[in-house]
Amino acid sequence: MPSLKELRARIQGVKSQRKITSAMKMVAASKLRRFQMRAEASRPYAEAMRRMIAELAATVRSDGSQPLLMRGGPGKTHLLVMLTSDLGLAGGFNANLARLMASLVQDLESEGERVLILPLGRKGGDAMSRAFPDKVIERVAGTAGREVPFATAQSLGGTIETLLADGKVDRVTLVFNRFVNAMTQTPLALPLVPLAVPDNDNKADDAPQYEFEPEEDELLASLLPRNLQVQLYAALLESAAGEQGARMTAMDNATRNAGKAIDTLTQRYNRSRQANITTELIEIISGAEAV
């Protein structure tokens, strides 16, 4: 049984841990509000951009000159871009994505596709390097819980465009945590390439016709890379908000558990102290009677 000194040290240690987890919870809560507002503000723009590009692409006959519109068949190379955090202590935020990635790799390979992985964030890079060391082509540093600059999406988009233009990959899927609320982040696999283009074959003859300036091909060539960057940036904001929400929830649970542990240890300390006092009294009384 631990001594009183050991119990006091444990209680003090758990109290110190509770102070740390409580502080981390407050920091995550302050960041969450900022990232949540930005993530929610980006959703309508990203969705409108995706819809507009898809409708524009439907008016243009693809001749293979736009890698972002190419449709690779079975046996082609599929790139999985994974967005995770640099920091831990965020509950199952990164572990849930790792499980989804393992399932996607298995499904794609069963369909005859070759899989490559491009992880952003230290946690995702570590997990994928352990699970699929031969599939990770590059590791990209994350933002470590700080602000998410648009330059990060531009750089990541440029890497993807280069891989597509060089013929190293044919399809691209973005894997990230979509922010729902502070307690819920949903792992999501979003296809980026090929772009989903609606079928216009059944359009009514009296459907409105539009004239584009510049021409559709030129406009599409300019907007496709921009759309890729916008979708990546929106996902980065979703991931950043989800990370802070997961960390706030995890630290809140850790703080509550620390409080319960302190109560349990305090009870054990009081009982041990009472038992020691009782033992000393019995010894004193026994000694007095012997005299």
Order of alpha helices (4+ residues) and beta strands (2+ residues): alpha-beta-alpha-beta-alpha-alpha-beta-beta-alpha
